[in-house]
Amino acid sequence: MENRITQKDFKIGQIVTCVKNSSNYDNMTIGKEYKIRDLDYHFPYSICVNDDRKNGGFFPIEIFVDEIKELRHKKINEILK
């Protein structure tokens, strides 16, 4: 099992919520939901969404997920299969 959440853990059309922000991504709002527009194997640790200015772009997965929580959930699902 890979120890990091990647774009393979998401689907186009899925809704994700911004959980953290930085000066590099000031056009994203914490707590706001964004719809995934694209996934590209060239960017395994990023997903494409429209930001608050309606500009599409690839943003790091880490601003959308609590990675520890997601890894626990992923591991539980693998055990239950």
TAJOCOR-V218089 format. One record per helix or strand of 3 or more residues. SS is the DSSP state (2 for helix, 1 for strand). FROM is the first residue (numbers start at 1). TO is the last residue. If there is no record, write none. Layout:
SS;FROM;TO, SS;FROM;TO
//
This chain:
2;7;9, 1;15;17, 2;23;25, 1;33;38, 2;41;43, 1;46;50, 1;56;60, 2;61;63, 2;67;80
//
